[in-house]
Amino acid sequence: MPEGCERVSVAATWFGYSAHLQREEAERATKEAVANESRALAALSRTATDKGLGLDGIELALAAWPRRTTDLDRPQLEVSLEALSASFALGAIVIRQMTHDGPVWGAAFDKDQQRILSWSEDNTLRLWDAATGKQIGPAMTHRGRVLGAVFDKDQQRILSWSDDTTLRLWDAATGQQIRPSMPAAYPVVV
């Protein structure tokens, strides 16, 4: 092999090995950053709990915990569980039951997390006050099970879709349908 080719080969090997080491260091740093984030969220949870803000404490502690069992990036830290336990121990958390007459297919908060929109196999979507758990306005009704719903960007209207092959637009303040149903050729699934 000519001398120039050997130098290029050695340089390429060195650069490849260097890139490998940098990637490993980046992965290690990312894992450490996520663990530090979890520790910080748990500390914020403790602070919220110490101030009597149990619900905030729970939300922060849950944010520190892995999102699912397959989430290997976020560690299951004992401090997260301790913070969650301390928040629940306040006893000020009241779970309110918001019910439909059939299985609930989904739910979403509005952007301010003041209202919850839920939709169900009972052919309705309902809007709830997140703080009190009370239903806001009448149930919004389709002729088939409601498969999904979203708020518009201004949170003033709600778009829903159903296996009755319609899309419907609702006024979020009154629960009244804004215009006639929009037909779809097939059930809408998102």
LUMDO-261019 format. One record per residue (C-alpha): residue in three letters; x, y, z. Coordinates in Angstrom, 2 decimals, padded with zeros to 5 digits. Layout:
BEGIN
{residuo = ALA, X = X, Y = Y, Z = Z}
...
# end
This chain:
BEGIN
{residuo = MET, X = 000.00, Y = 000.00, Z = 000.00}
{residuo = PRO, X = 001.48, Y = 003.43, Z = -000.87}
{residuo = GLU, X = 002.52, Y = 005.61, Z = 002.06}
{residuo = GLY, X = -000.16, Y = 008.25, Z = 001.36}
{residuo = CYS, X = -002.91, Y = 005.64, Z = 001.47}
{residuo = GLU, X = -001.65, Y = 004.35, Z = 004.81}
{residuo = ARG, X = -001.79, Y = 007.88, Z = 006.27}
{residuo = VAL, X = -005.32, Y = 008.38, Z = 004.98}
{residuo = SER, X = -006.34, Y = 005.01, Z = 006.38}
{residuo = VAL, X = -004.81, Y = 005.80, Z = 009.79}
{residuo = ALA, X = -006.44, Y = 009.25, Z = 009.81}
{residuo = ALA, X = -009.83, Y = 007.81, Z = 008.86}
{residuo = THR, X = -009.55, Y = 005.20, Z = 011.61}
{residuo = TRP, X = -008.57, Y = 007.85, Z = 014.16}
{residuo = PHE, X = -011.46, Y = 010.16, Z = 013.13}
{residuo = GLY, X = -013.92, Y = 007.26, Z = 013.28}
{residuo = TYR, X = -012.74, Y = 006.25, Z = 016.74}
{residuo = SER, X = -012.83, Y = 009.88, Z = 017.90}
{residuo = ALA, X = -016.42, Y = 010.25, Z = 016.61}
{residuo = HIS, X = -017.38, Y = 007.04, Z = 018.44}
{residuo = LEU, X = -015.97, Y = 008.39, Z = 021.72}
{residuo = GLN, X = -017.74, Y = 011.72, Z = 021.25}
{residuo = ARG, X = -021.06, Y = 009.97, Z = 020.62}
{residuo = GLU, X = -020.64, Y = 007.84, Z = 023.75}
{residuo = GLU, X = -019.83, Y = 010.98, Z = 025.78}
{residuo = ALA, X = -022.90, Y = 012.76, Z = 024.36}
{residuo = GLU, X = -025.13, Y = 009.81, Z = 025.27}
{residuo = ARG, X = -023.70, Y = 009.73, Z = 028.79}
{residuo = ALA, X = -024.17, Y = 013.50, Z = 029.18}
{residuo = THR, X = -027.77, Y = 013.25, Z = 027.92}
{residuo = LYS, X = -028.60, Y = 010.51, Z = 030.44}
{residuo = GLU, X = -027.07, Y = 012.56, Z = 033.24}
{residuo = ALA, X = -029.01, Y = 015.67, Z = 032.13}
{residuo = VAL, X = -032.31, Y = 013.75, Z = 032.16}
{residuo = ALA, X = -031.51, Y = 012.35, Z = 035.62}
{residuo = ASN, X = -030.70, Y = 015.89, Z = 036.83}
{residuo = GLU, X = -033.96, Y = 017.14, Z = 035.35}
{residuo = SER, X = -035.83, Y = 014.41, Z = 037.24}
{residuo = ARG, X = -034.07, Y = 015.38, Z = 040.46}
{residuo = ALA, X = -034.94, Y = 019.07, Z = 039.89}
{residuo = LEU, X = -038.60, Y = 018.24, Z = 039.20}
{residuo = ALA, X = -038.72, Y = 016.15, Z = 042.37}
{residuo = ALA, X = -037.21, Y = 019.06, Z = 044.34}
{residuo = LEU, X = -039.78, Y = 021.45, Z = 042.87}
{residuo = SER, X = -042.48, Y = 018.96, Z = 043.82}
{residuo = ARG, X = -041.23, Y = 018.97, Z = 047.40}
{residuo = THR, X = -041.23, Y = 022.77, Z = 047.42}
{residuo = ALA, X = -044.81, Y = 022.90, Z = 046.11}
{residuo = THR, X = -045.88, Y = 020.33, Z = 048.70}
{residuo = ASP, X = -044.18, Y = 022.29, Z = 051.48}
{residuo = LYS, X = -046.23, Y = 025.32, Z = 050.39}
{residuo = GLY, X = -049.43, Y = 023.27, Z = 050.56}
{residuo = LEU, X = -049.83, Y = 023.00, Z = 046.79}
{residuo = GLY, X = -050.53, Y = 019.28, Z = 046.66}
{residuo = LEU, X = -051.81, Y = 019.11, Z = 043.09}
{residuo = ASP, X = -048.77, Y = 021.02, Z = 041.79}
{residuo = GLY, X = -046.58, Y = 018.70, Z = 043.82}
{residuo = ILE, X = -048.20, Y = 015.66, Z = 042.23}
{residuo = GLU, X = -047.87, Y = 017.05, Z = 038.70}
{residuo = LEU, X = -044.18, Y = 017.86, Z = 039.22}
{residuo = ALA, X = -043.43, Y = 014.48, Z = 040.79}
{residuo = LEU, X = -045.16, Y = 012.70, Z = 037.91}
{residuo = ALA, X = -043.17, Y = 014.77, Z = 035.42}
{residuo = ALA, X = -040.02, Y = 013.43, Z = 037.10}
{residuo = TRP, X = -041.10, Y = 009.82, Z = 036.59}
{residuo = PRO, X = -040.67, Y = 007.81, Z = 033.34}
{residuo = ARG, X = -043.58, Y = 008.24, Z = 030.96}
{residuo = ARG, X = -043.94, Y = 004.51, Z = 030.29}
{residuo = THR, X = -042.23, Y = 001.28, Z = 031.32}
{residuo = THR, X = -040.20, Y = 001.25, Z = 028.12}
{residuo = ASP, X = -038.80, Y = 004.74, Z = 028.83}
{residuo = LEU, X = -035.23, Y = 003.82, Z = 029.62}
{residuo = ASP, X = -033.92, Y = 007.39, Z = 029.34}
{residuo = ARG, X = -035.68, Y = 008.74, Z = 032.43}
{residuo = PRO, X = -034.58, Y = 006.98, Z = 035.62}
{residuo = GLN, X = -036.99, Y = 005.74, Z = 038.26}
{residuo = LEU, X = -035.57, Y = 007.83, Z = 041.09}
{residuo = GLU, X = -036.58, Y = 007.23, Z = 044.67}
{residuo = VAL, X = -036.76, Y = 011.01, Z = 045.27}
{residuo = SER, X = -039.55, Y = 011.19, Z = 042.66}
{residuo = LEU, X = -041.59, Y = 008.60, Z = 044.54}
{residuo = GLU, X = -040.91, Y = 010.32, Z = 047.86}
{residuo = ALA, X = -042.08, Y = 013.65, Z = 046.41}
{residuo = LEU, X = -045.22, Y = 012.04, Z = 045.00}
{residuo = SER, X = -045.96, Y = 010.35, Z = 048.31}
{residuo = ALA, X = -045.49, Y = 013.59, Z = 050.23}
{residuo = SER, X = -047.88, Y = 015.42, Z = 047.87}
{residuo = PHE, X = -050.57, Y = 012.77, Z = 048.29}
{residuo = ALA, X = -050.06, Y = 012.82, Z = 052.04}
{residuo = LEU, X = -051.39, Y = 016.38, Z = 052.17}
{residuo = GLY, X = -054.85, Y = 014.89, Z = 051.83}
{residuo = ALA, X = -056.13, Y = 018.03, Z = 050.12}
{residuo = ILE, X = -056.46, Y = 016.31, Z = 046.78}
{residuo = VAL, X = -060.05, Y = 015.60, Z = 045.88}
{residuo = ILE, X = -060.60, Y = 013.38, Z = 042.89}
{residuo = ARG, X = -063.82, Y = 014.25, Z = 041.14}
{residuo = GLN, X = -065.64, Y = 011.77, Z = 039.02}
{residuo = MET, X = -066.58, Y = 012.96, Z = 035.56}
{residuo = THR, X = -068.71, Y = 010.34, Z = 033.89}
{residuo = HIS, X = -070.32, Y = 009.43, Z = 030.61}
{residuo = ASP, X = -072.98, Y = 006.78, Z = 030.03}
{residuo = GLY, X = -070.53, Y = 004.58, Z = 028.12}
{residuo = PRO, X = -066.81, Y = 003.94, Z = 027.77}
{residuo = VAL, X = -064.74, Y = 007.10, Z = 027.39}
{residuo = TRP, X = -062.61, Y = 007.08, Z = 024.24}
{residuo = GLY, X = -060.44, Y = 010.06, Z = 025.10}
{residuo = ALA, X = -059.99, Y = 013.35, Z = 026.90}
{residuo = ALA, X = -057.91, Y = 016.51, Z = 026.56}
{residuo = PHE, X = -057.27, Y = 019.65, Z = 028.60}
{residuo = ASP, X = -057.73, Y = 023.05, Z = 027.04}
{residuo = LYS, X = -054.50, Y = 025.04, Z = 026.71}
{residuo = ASP, X = -055.02, Y = 026.74, Z = 030.10}
{residuo = GLN, X = -055.84, Y = 023.42, Z = 031.78}
{residuo = GLN, X = -059.03, Y = 024.94, Z = 033.16}
{residuo = ARG, X = -061.41, Y = 022.70, Z = 031.20}
{residuo = ILE, X = -061.38, Y = 019.06, Z = 030.18}
{residuo = LEU, X = -063.00, Y = 017.84, Z = 026.98}
{residuo = SER, X = -064.01, Y = 014.16, Z = 026.93}
{residuo = TRP, X = -065.66, Y = 011.99, Z = 024.29}
{residuo = SER, X = -067.38, Y = 008.68, Z = 024.58}
{residuo = GLU, X = -069.06, Y = 005.66, Z = 023.07}
{residuo = ASP, X = -072.32, Y = 007.10, Z = 024.47}
{residuo = ASN, X = -072.42, Y = 009.41, Z = 021.39}
{residuo = THR, X = -071.48, Y = 012.50, Z = 023.39}
{residuo = LEU, X = -068.62, Y = 014.81, Z = 024.10}
{residuo = ARG, X = -068.67, Y = 016.78, Z = 027.31}
{residuo = LEU, X = -066.82, Y = 019.77, Z = 028.69}
{residuo = TRP, X = -065.83, Y = 019.78, Z = 032.36}
{residuo = ASP, X = -064.49, Y = 022.35, Z = 034.80}
{residuo = ALA, X = -061.10, Y = 020.89, Z = 035.76}
{residuo = ALA, X = -061.15, Y = 022.42, Z = 039.25}
{residuo = THR, X = -064.66, Y = 021.38, Z = 040.29}
{residuo = GLY, X = -065.32, Y = 018.37, Z = 038.05}
{residuo = LYS, X = -068.70, Y = 019.83, Z = 037.12}
{residuo = GLN, X = -069.99, Y = 019.55, Z = 033.58}
{residuo = ILE, X = -070.02, Y = 022.82, Z = 031.66}
{residuo = GLY, X = -073.11, Y = 023.16, Z = 029.50}
{residuo = PRO, X = -075.08, Y = 020.36, Z = 027.90}
{residuo = ALA, X = -073.59, Y = 017.22, Z = 026.42}
{residuo = MET, X = -072.77, Y = 017.67, Z = 022.73}
{residuo = THR, X = -074.34, Y = 014.79, Z = 020.81}
{residuo = HIS, X = -073.59, Y = 012.82, Z = 017.64}
{residuo = ARG, X = -075.69, Y = 009.95, Z = 016.25}
{residuo = GLY, X = -072.77, Y = 007.52, Z = 016.70}
{residuo = ARG, X = -069.91, Y = 007.05, Z = 019.14}
{residuo = VAL, X = -067.57, Y = 010.04, Z = 019.26}
{residuo = LEU, X = -064.09, Y = 009.04, Z = 018.13}
{residuo = GLY, X = -062.25, Y = 012.28, Z = 018.86}
{residuo = ALA, X = -062.41, Y = 016.01, Z = 019.50}
{residuo = VAL, X = -060.10, Y = 019.03, Z = 019.64}
{residuo = PHE, X = -060.27, Y = 022.66, Z = 020.67}
{residuo = ASP, X = -059.46, Y = 025.26, Z = 018.01}
{residuo = LYS, X = -056.35, Y = 027.38, Z = 018.62}
{residuo = ASP, X = -058.41, Y = 030.11, Z = 020.34}
{residuo = GLN, X = -060.22, Y = 027.57, Z = 022.56}
{residuo = GLN, X = -063.57, Y = 029.04, Z = 021.45}
{residuo = ARG, X = -064.75, Y = 026.14, Z = 019.30}
{residuo = ILE, X = -064.57, Y = 022.36, Z = 019.43}
{residuo = LEU, X = -064.34, Y = 020.09, Z = 016.40}
{residuo = SER, X = -065.57, Y = 016.52, Z = 016.92}
{residuo = TRP, X = -065.77, Y = 013.45, Z = 014.69}
{residuo = SER, X = -067.84, Y = 010.36, Z = 015.00}
{residuo = ASP, X = -068.44, Y = 006.97, Z = 013.43}
{residuo = ASP, X = -071.76, Y = 008.45, Z = 012.27}
{residuo = THR, X = -069.49, Y = 009.81, Z = 009.46}
{residuo = THR, X = -069.85, Y = 013.45, Z = 010.47}
{residuo = LEU, X = -067.66, Y = 016.25, Z = 011.69}
{residuo = ARG, X = -069.36, Y = 018.78, Z = 013.95}
{residuo = LEU, X = -068.29, Y = 022.22, Z = 015.12}
{residuo = TRP, X = -069.41, Y = 023.37, Z = 018.57}
{residuo = ASP, X = -069.33, Y = 026.60, Z = 020.54}
{residuo = ALA, X = -067.11, Y = 025.83, Z = 023.55}
{residuo = ALA, X = -068.91, Y = 028.37, Z = 025.75}
{residuo = THR, X = -072.47, Y = 027.14, Z = 025.14}
{residuo = GLY, X = -072.06, Y = 023.57, Z = 023.87}
{residuo = GLN, X = -074.30, Y = 024.45, Z = 020.94}
{residuo = GLN, X = -073.56, Y = 023.18, Z = 017.44}
{residuo = ILE, X = -072.38, Y = 026.13, Z = 015.33}
{residuo = ARG, X = -073.31, Y = 024.91, Z = 011.85}
{residuo = PRO, X = -074.80, Y = 021.83, Z = 010.24}
{residuo = SER, X = -072.84, Y = 018.59, Z = 010.46}
{residuo = MET, X = -070.16, Y = 018.13, Z = 007.84}
{residuo = PRO, X = -070.54, Y = 014.71, Z = 006.20}
{residuo = ALA, X = -067.54, Y = 012.47, Z = 005.67}
{residuo = ALA, X = -067.48, Y = 009.59, Z = 003.18}
{residuo = TYR, X = -066.14, Y = 007.24, Z = 005.88}
{residuo = PRO, X = -065.82, Y = 007.34, Z = 009.66}
{residuo = VAL, X = -063.06, Y = 009.77, Z = 010.61}
{residuo = VAL, X = -060.26, Y = 008.23, Z = 012.63}
{residuo = VAL, X = -057.28, Y = 010.31, Z = 013.77}
# end
